[in-house]
Amino acid sequence: MSTVDKALGVLELFSETQTSIGLSEAARLLNRDKATVQRYLSALQAQGFLEQDPLTRGYHLGPAVTRLAMVRELTYPVESAVKNILTQLVRDTGETAHLTHIQGSTLSEVQIVETTVKGTRVYIDPAAPLPLHATASGTAFLSGIATEDVEQMISQSLEQFTNETPTKRESVLNAVKVARGLGYARAYGTFETDVVGTAAPVRNMNNTVCGAIAVAAPTSRFNDAVGDQIAAHVVKAAAAISRIYGARDALTQHAAE
C-alpha cells in the first residue's frame, strides 16, 4: 500500500456519525503510530481536505472535500451515472432494468430503463411500490439487513399477488437466506405472473443497504444459462452503483481491481 493510499485512508474514518476525530483515535483505528498518522493529518490539512478545531484539537473534513464533491456532481451527476449503469445492464442482458430505494416498508422506483428487444417485454410501473416479500428487489434488500430487522419488516400479513407469492414468514426468511449466500435474489412469478426478477442490494455511503437494482425478464426468454448471465451482470451493476453512492465496501473492492 502506497503512502498516498495510507493518507487517504484517514478520510475513510469520517461518516455522518463520526464527524470529528483526534490524533489518538485516528492512530488506533488505522493501527499506526501517532507520528505517522500526524504526518498524514498535517498533509491533508495543508491541502484543505481536513481542518482542525482550535479548541478540541479534533479534525473534521475540510473545504477541499466540498469543492471536489461539487465538481463531481456538476461534471458527472449521480443520476446520470446511475442511468448509464442501468443502460449498460440492459445492453448486457437484453432485458428491462430498474433501480429502487427503500421507502417505509416498500421499495419505490428511482430509475427504469426499458429493453429495446422487440416482442414480449416486462413493463414496470414507475408509480407502483414494490412489496419486500414478493419481489426479487425486496428479497435482495432484505438480504442486506440484519435478520431481526427482516423479521420486523415482514411481521405483518403478507399479501398474495400470484400463486407463487410467498405468504408465510418462513418462506420469505428462507429466500432471504438463499439470497445472502448467492449475493443476489431470484423471484419466479411471485409479483407478476410470467416474470422472473433478478436483483442485488445497493448500499449507500454509510455502507447500509438503501435499495436494489434488478432485471425483469419474461419467462419465455429465461433459462438457467440466461439466469446465470443476468445474475453476474446484476451483481456487477449493484457494486458499481454502490460505489457511486460512496459505499466503502464497493470503493475498497474497486481499488483492489
N, C-alpha and C positions, 0 to 999 in steps of 0.2 A: 504494500500500500504506500503510495507516494505521500510526501509532506502535504501537498495540496488536498488530497483525499482526507487526510487526518484532520487538517484545519477545517475543512468544510463539514466534517463530521460534527463539529461543535454546533453548527446551525441546526442539525437534526435533533438537538436536545430540546429545542423550543417547540411549544404547542400552545393550544388555547388554554390549557391548564397549567403549563409551565412557561410563563411569560417572562420570568427573570431567573437568572441563575448566577451563583457566585463561583469563585475560583475553586474552592474546595469541593463543592458539589460536582462541578464540571469534571474535575480531575477524577473523582470517584466514579462517575457514570461512564467516563471514557476509559477508565482503568489505566490512567497515565499519571506520571509525576507532575506536580504542580508547576515546576519550572517550564516544562514542555508546553503544558496547557496554557500557561500565562503568555507564552510566545504566540500561540495560536490566537488567543483572545486579543492581544495587542495588535496583531497583524490585521485581524478582522475589524477591529475598532478603527484602525488607521484608514481603512478603505471604506468606512461608513456602513459596514454590514452589521456592526454591533455598536451600541452606546453603553456607557457605564453611568449608573446613577451615583452622583457625588455623595449622597447620604448613606445609602445601603451598600454601596460598592458592588451591587449586583449588575449583571449585564442583561440587556434586552436588545431585540432586533432593531437595527438602525435604518436610516432613510434609504440606503442603497438597495435594501431588500424591496422597499415600497416602489422605488423607481423601476427596478427590473420587473416587478410584478405588473406594473402599469404598461411597460413596454411590451411585455409578453401578451397581455390582454389586447392591446391595440394592434399588434402585428400578427397574432395568432390566437384569436378568441377561443375560449373553451368550447363554445357552442359549435364553431366551425371545425375545430379539431375533432370533436366527438362525431360530428356528421361525416367527416372524412373516414373515420374508422368504421362507422356503420356502412357507408357506401362501399368500402373495400370488403367488408364482411358479406355484403350482398353479392359482390362480384365473385368472391371466393366460393360461396355456397349456392348461388343461383336462387336463393330464397329471401323472403322479406325479413328484415332485421329491425329490432326496436330496443330502445333503452328506457327503463323505468326507474323511478325513485320511490322510496317508501314514503307514504303519507298516511299517518294514522295506522290503521290496521290493513290497508290495501296498498297496492302499487299503482302509481299514476304514470302515464306515458309522458316521456320527455322528448324523444325524437323517434320518428319512424321513417325508414327508407324502404320503399317497396321494390320488389323484384321487377325486372323488365322482361322476364320469361313469359312468352305467350302461352295462353291456355290457363289451366287451373292455377290459382294463386291464393294465398291467405290474405284476407282483408283484416286489418287491425283498426278497431275504432279508437281514435285518439282520445275520446272523452270517456271511454269505459274503464272504470277501475279494475285492476286485476286482483282477484282473491288469492291470498297466500297459499291456501291449501289445495287449490285446483289448477294451478299453473306451474309451468317449469320455472318461470321467473320467480314466483312465490317460493317454491321449494329451494331454489338457488339462494334467494335472500335468507331464508330461514337456516340454510346450511352454514351460513357465516356468522350466526349469532349464538350466544350461549344456550344450552339445552333448556335451562329454566325459563329463559325469555321466550323460547319457541313454545313451550307448554303454555305460557301465559297468553301468547298471541293466538293460539288455536283452542283456547279454553271454552269458547262459545260454540253454539250449534254450527255445524259445517254444512253449508248449502250444497245441494246436489245440482250440477249443471248438465251432466250427461250420465249415461250408465256407468262410465268409467271413473267418475269423480270419487275420490276417497272421502268418505264422510265419517270415518272413525279416527280418533286421535292416534291410535296405534299405527294405522296405515300411513298417516302423514309423517309421524316420527320416524318410521322405517324408511320412507322415501328421503327424508332429510339426512338420515344416517348414510344411505347409499350415496347421496349427492356429495356429502363430505368426503367420502372415500374416493370418489371419482374426480372431484374438482368441478363437476358440473351436474345439472339436473336434467332429467328427461321425463316428459309427460306425454302419454299417448291418449289423445282424445279425452282428456279429463276436464277441459273447459269448453272446447268446441269439438264436435264430432268430426272425424276425418282430418284432424290437425295434430301434428307432432311438434312439440316445443322442446327446444334445447337451450338451456340458459346457464350462465355462470355469474357469480356475485361480483359486484363492483364496490370498491372501497374508496373512502374519501381521505382527506388529509390527516384525519385522526386515526386512520387505519381501521376504521369501523365500516361495516357494510352499510351502504346507503341505497342500494338498488341492485338491478341485474340487467345484463344485456342478453338478448335472446334471438334465436332464429326460429321462425314458424314455417313449417313445411307441410304440404298436403300429403296424406298417407300414400297417395298414388305414386309419388315420386320418392318415397322413403324406403330404405332397406338398411341392413346392418352396415354395409360399406359406406353408404351415404351418411349414415348416422355418425360413424367414426370420424369422417372428414369434417362434418359440421361441428362436432364437439371440439375438435382440435382448433378450428378457426374461432369458435366462440370463446374458448378459454384464452386464446391469444388476444382477442379483442378486449376481453374483460381486463386483462393485465394492462393493456395499452390505455384504456380509459381510466383505470385506477391510477396509472402513472400521471396522466394529465390532471387528475383530481388531487395529486400530491400524496398518494398513499405510500408510506415508507417501504413496505414490502416490495411494491412494484418498482419503486425507484432503485432499491438495492438490487433487485433481480435484473433490471435493465443495465445497471452499471457493470454487472458481472458478465453480461452477454458480449 
